[in-house]
């Protein structure tokens, strides 16, 4: 397993594709556009899932006949969730309908579709097969992190693997701090725990890191004197990252009391990457760490890849003895007499239970005149659109948001006009809406849709009906 020290050393000297420097520099930079929000920080949790979310899976089973017809024809509509029953897999969130929004009709054709989206769905661009050269801009989570700075700026977690085993350690992530740059992420609960809460659980290791980073800074500063142009710029990014890590560690030392208060417990089964931990056990541990990272103020933005096609699915209820391939499920392959449809439902239920836990934990932490959840927006969405082999014409999004959400979305099922028709909206419009609502007045975030452009249909700007 790669530890933090070896990872940082490779990043600062190796000039490989996996670079920490730009991520940390972005996290600590003052935002170019001053936030319109003052006082209490706002928080965003992005939960990415694989295999798509098919639009009928989020359609409300209690639609009237006329509503069902409009939804099936993908016509624009809105209904109040309070008057309707949720699909079975969303039932765990039924007590929180007032915080729920189901967005249908958004497209994501300008990002990668098919099996994987890599970084592109978070940045609304075509990126090719997981290439650095295809990353066109900072992804939406990093743009929001600029508006609400924190010691870590942005935390990325993932539960992915190679079909047989989970990844572990510090590995390349899916978010991007800027063009041609890839973020790093924590790929197993114990690594995330050790790295995020190091100042409390292993303060000596922090001192050791500082000494190592000081050494690297001296070495790289010396080299910078004889380099020019692009190579010098790349090196300066590494040096900046070293300085930011040192500054972060000093800040974290002052927060040790708060960190201790919310320090999560991680089951020993997750030691050494947790090879024997089931998928539900890993999800639970990652949720505990995610909530603690927010509660301690280490970050205000978390991106969590809860699964992707190569994520091993082990130990789910009713299929405890099976090693399930999500990719096989996408091709209607069942296990132990349980159909692919039923297993896909179980996987979604497991995800929703984690969403519920996040909501309830944050609701239990006082903040201002309310709770931490009041200032949180959680988004659960398919990384690749509407199906296993998706085309990007639809990307259903579940949004759970607190009382202080600056969007007009609470308690509603909202279907927007279908792709290629007047009034249609893309994920670029959705991300523009988030940025505009929370203090970045950007005119449009993301690439444009080619079919919308060919038809000369308006497609830039925020989704006005969702703005407060």
C-alpha positions, -999 to +999 in steps of 0.1 A: +000+000+000+013+035-009+014+057+022+012+095+023+050+099+025+058+079-006+029+095-024+040+130-016+076+123-026+065+109-059+043+139-065+069+165-056+098+150-075+084+126-100+063+151-121+039+122-129+003+125-138-008+123-102+000+157-088-010+171-054+003+206-060-024+222-080-051+206-059-037+221-027-029+254-043-065+257-055-078+247-021-059+275-003-063+302-029-086+331-023-115+329-047-113+352-077-150+359-073-160+369-037-187+347-022-221+363-017-225+342+014-209+354+047-207+337+081-215+300+082-198+280+054-220+260+030-212+224+023-216+202-007-214+164-009-212+148-044-220+111-045-212+094-078-227+061-087-221+038-117-244+019-141-266+049-146-299+058-131-327+050-154-354+077-155-382+052-147-363+043-115-370+077-100-405+082-114-431+084-087-453+053-085-483+074-073-484+097-104-519+104-116-526+090-151-520+125-166-488+129-147-476+095-157-483+102-193-464+136-192-435+119-175-434+090-199-434+115-228-407+134-210-427+166-210-418+194-185-437+191-153-435+196-115-453+178-086-452+182-049-434+152-033-456+155-002-486+143-022-468+113-036-452+080-027-415+075-034-400+046-053-392+016-030-355+022-031-359+058-018-383+049+010-355+054+037-356+091+028-394+094+030-392+113+064-371+139+046-393+147+016-392+184+026-355+183+019-357+162-013-356+173-049-357+149-079-344+165-111-353+148-143-345+158-179-310+172-174-286+159-201-249+152-200-240+146-237-211+170-235-194+147-210-182+111-215-211+086-215-211+049-221-195+030-192-175+057-175-174+095-173-140+098-155-135+135-147-158+148-174-193+146-157-181+169-129-166+194-154-191+192-184-165+184-210-154+155-233-122+140-218-115+108-238-104+077-220-093+090-187-066+112-202-050+142-185-050+161-218-087+159-219-094+176-186-104+211-197-112+229-164-116+226-127-145+204-119-176+218-102-166+206-067-133+224-069-151+256-081-173+254-050-143+248-028-129+281-039-161+298-025-159+281+008-122+275+018-112+250+044-079+234+056-082+205+031-102+226+006-117+195-010-117+158+000-122+130-024-131+095-014-137+064-036-147+028-034-134+014-067-113-015-077-104-041-103-135-063-101-118-087-077-103-063-051-108-028-039-081-001-045-064+011-013-041+039-002-038+073-019-046+070-056-056+091-086-091+106-082-119+117-106-121+154-096-098+180-112-084+212-096-076+227-130-069+220-167-048+188-174-047+180-136-061+152-117-069+152-080-058+125-056-083+105-034-084+082-004-094+047-016-100+029+016-114+040+050-083+034+071-061+055+048-087+083+048-089+081+086-051+082+091-046+111+066-075+133+076-072+130+113-034+126+116-029+157+138-049+140+166-042+103+161-005+106+151+009+141+158+045+128+155+038+117+119+028+153+111+061+166+124+079+140+104+060+150+073+069+186+079+106+177+081+104+157+049+085+185+031+111+211+042+138+189+027+119+185-006+113+222-007+150+230-004+158+204-031+132+217-055+140+253-050+176+246-059+165+229-091+142+257-100+172+280-103+183+262-135+150+255-151+130+277-174+096+279-190+070+252-187+092+229-166+099+256-142+062+263-139+054+227-132+081+227-105+068+258-089+034+241-085+051+213-065+069+239-043+036+257-037+020+224-026+048+218-001+042+253+014+005+247+015+009+213+033+030+229+059+005+258+064-023+233+066-006+212+092-001+243+114-038+252+111-049+216+119-028+216+151-050+245+164-081+225+155-071+194+174-098+199+201-126+200+176-112+171+156-111+150+188-147+158+195-158+144+161-132+117+156-148+087+140-142+051+150-129+028+122-133-010+127-100-029+126-114-049+097-103-020+075-066-023+084-042-027+055-068-017+030-095-039+045-093-069+021-119-089+041-143-060+046-177-063+028-190-035+005-216-024+031-189-023+058-167-001+036-195+022+027-204+026+064-168+034+073-165+059+045-197+076+056-184+080+091-153+096+078-172+118+054-194+132+082-164+137+105-145+156+079-174+180+075-182+182+113-146+191+122-144+217+095-115+200+077-134+204+045-167+218+032-167+198-001-166+161-004-168+140-036-175+104-030-174+077-058-195+052-039-191+027-068-180+024-104-182-005-128-151-022-114-161-018-078-163-053-061-197-058-046-194-083-017-216-091+012-249-074+002-280-087+019-294-118+002-262-123-019-237-125+010-217-153-007-215-137-041-187-116-056-209-094-079-197-075-109-216-043-115-207-045-152-223-079-153-254-065-137-256-039-165-258-068-190-287-084-169-266-110-152-280-122-120-265-141-090-276-170-069-311-169-084-315-132-078-321-111-109-299-083-120-328-059-115-333-069-079-295-067-071-293-033-087-322-022-064-303-036-034-272-016-044-293+016-047-309+009-013-274+006+002-265+039-012-296+056+000-290+043+035-257+060+035-273+092+023-298+089+052-270+085+077-252+116+065-285+136+068-293+123+103-257+128+116-255+164+103-290+171+117-277+161+150-249+187+151-260+222+162-249+251+140-261+287+143-298+286+149-302+252+134-280+222+124-251+215+101-275+199+076-293+233+072-262+245+054-255+213+033-265+202-002-260+166-011-262+153-046-266+117-056-262+111-093-251+087-121-216+094-133-225+082-168-261+092-175-293+072-179-281+036-182-253+011-183-246+020-220-258+055-217-261+082-243-263+112-220-297+124-230-308+122-194-290+122-160-314+120-131-302+137-099-314+133-064-307+164-043-311+165-005-307+200+009-311+218+042-332+248+052-307+274+041-304+260+006-302+289-019-321+271-046-358+269-052-361+231-053-373+217-020-399+190-019-405+187-056-402+163-085-391+185-114-389+173-150-373+197-174-379+198-212-363+169-230-329+170-248-329+189-281-362+208-273-369+244-264-360+251-228-339+220-223-311+222-197-278+204-194-256+196-165-237+227-175-268+248-167-272+229-134-236+236-124-240+272-134-271+274-112-251+261-082-223+285-088-246+315-093-267+307-063-236+305-040-217+335-051-199+329-084-217+350-111-202+330-140-222+333-172-220+296-181-200+267-167-191+238-190-192+230-227-222+235-249-243+207-263-238+201-300-274+192-309-287+222-290-262+244-309-272+229-342-308+237-335-299+272-324-316+266-290-306+287-260-285+267-236-264+290-215-268+303-180-285+292-148-319+274-146-340+304-137-369+284-122-345+269-097-330+302-085-343+318-054 
